[in-house]
Amino acid sequence: MTEFMGMIYGKYDAKEGFMAGGASLHSCMTPHGPDGPTFEKASNEDLKPVKFDAGLAFMFETSSMLKLTKQALESPQLEKDYLKCWDGCCDKKFNGSIKPF
């Protein structure tokens, strides 16, 4: 699935720096998700309901492939080092040592 997400107001609780007016597009088979600190925090919290009222975001998914425009690819706001948000966070949890079945 391809995922398009936007931030309407406030802050996004799963990635530092994703601000109101921002948007992200993750094409099919593109890795994405919460940043490292958010993943670590959520992985170690007690499992209980939590109310988040500090922002409003939207997301839609489609099986269609969406294409970025030339303007988007050349934008100074393009996050060229996006993958670095996971540096070192998941190595100890997803290191291939656990076999699912």
C-alpha positions as CSV (number, residue, x, y, z in Angstrom):
1,M,0.0,0.0,0.0
2,T,1.0,3.6,-0.6
3,E,0.5,5.9,2.3
4,F,0.0,9.7,2.3
5,M,-0.1,11.5,5.5
6,G,-0.4,15.2,6.5
7,M,-0.3,17.2,9.7
8,I,-3.1,19.7,10.2
9,Y,-2.2,21.2,13.6
10,G,-0.2,20.6,16.7
11,K,2.6,17.9,16.9
12,Y,2.8,14.4,15.6
13,D,3.5,11.9,18.4
14,A,5.5,9.4,16.3
15,K,8.2,11.5,14.6
16,E,10.1,14.5,15.8
17,G,10.0,17.4,13.4
18,F,6.8,16.5,11.5
19,M,5.0,19.8,11.8
20,A,1.7,21.3,10.9
21,G,1.5,21.9,7.1
22,G,3.9,19.0,6.5
23,A,3.1,15.9,4.5
24,S,4.8,12.6,3.8
25,L,4.4,10.0,1.0
26,H,5.6,6.4,1.4
27,S,5.2,4.4,-1.7
28,C,4.5,0.7,-1.7
29,M,7.4,-1.3,-0.1
30,T,9.0,1.8,1.3
31,P,10.1,1.5,5.0
32,H,8.4,4.0,7.3
33,G,7.0,4.3,10.8
34,P,7.7,6.0,14.1
35,D,11.2,7.3,14.7
36,G,13.7,5.5,17.0
37,P,12.9,7.4,20.3
38,T,9.2,7.0,19.8
39,F,9.6,3.2,19.0
40,E,11.7,2.7,22.1
41,K,9.3,4.6,24.3
42,A,6.2,2.7,23.0
43,S,8.1,-0.6,23.3
44,N,8.7,-0.1,27.0
45,E,5.5,1.5,28.2
46,D,2.7,-0.2,30.1
47,L,0.0,-1.4,27.7
48,K,-2.9,0.9,28.5
49,P,-5.1,3.4,26.7
50,V,-3.5,6.8,26.2
51,K,-5.3,10.0,25.1
52,F,-3.4,12.1,22.7
53,D,-4.9,15.5,22.1
54,A,-1.8,17.6,21.1
55,G,-2.4,17.5,17.3
56,L,-4.5,16.4,14.4
57,A,-3.1,14.4,11.5
58,F,-4.7,12.5,8.6
59,M,-3.6,9.5,6.6
60,F,-4.9,7.7,3.5
61,E,-3.7,4.5,1.9
62,T,-4.2,3.4,-1.7
63,S,-3.0,0.4,-3.7
64,S,-2.2,2.8,-6.5
65,M,1.4,4.0,-7.0
66,L,1.6,7.8,-6.5
67,K,4.3,9.8,-8.2
68,L,6.1,12.8,-6.8
69,T,6.3,15.9,-8.9
70,K,9.6,17.4,-10.0
71,Q,8.9,20.3,-7.7
72,A,8.5,18.0,-4.7
73,L,11.7,16.2,-5.5
74,E,13.6,19.5,-5.8
75,S,12.0,21.1,-2.7
76,P,14.4,22.4,0.0
77,Q,12.0,20.8,2.5
78,L,12.7,17.3,1.1
79,E,14.0,15.2,4.0
80,K,17.0,13.6,2.3
81,D,18.3,11.7,5.3
82,Y,14.9,10.2,6.4
83,L,16.3,6.8,7.0
84,K,18.6,8.1,9.8
85,C,15.6,8.5,12.1
86,W,16.0,4.7,12.8
87,D,19.7,4.6,13.2
88,G,20.6,2.2,16.0
89,C,17.0,2.0,17.4
90,C,15.8,-1.3,16.1
91,D,19.0,-3.3,15.8
92,K,18.6,-5.1,19.2
93,K,14.9,-5.9,18.6
94,F,15.0,-6.8,14.9
95,N,18.3,-8.5,14.4
96,G,17.1,-11.7,12.7
97,S,17.7,-13.9,15.8
98,I,14.0,-14.6,16.4
99,K,12.5,-17.1,14.0
100,P,8.7,-16.5,13.6
101,F,7.6,-20.1,13.1
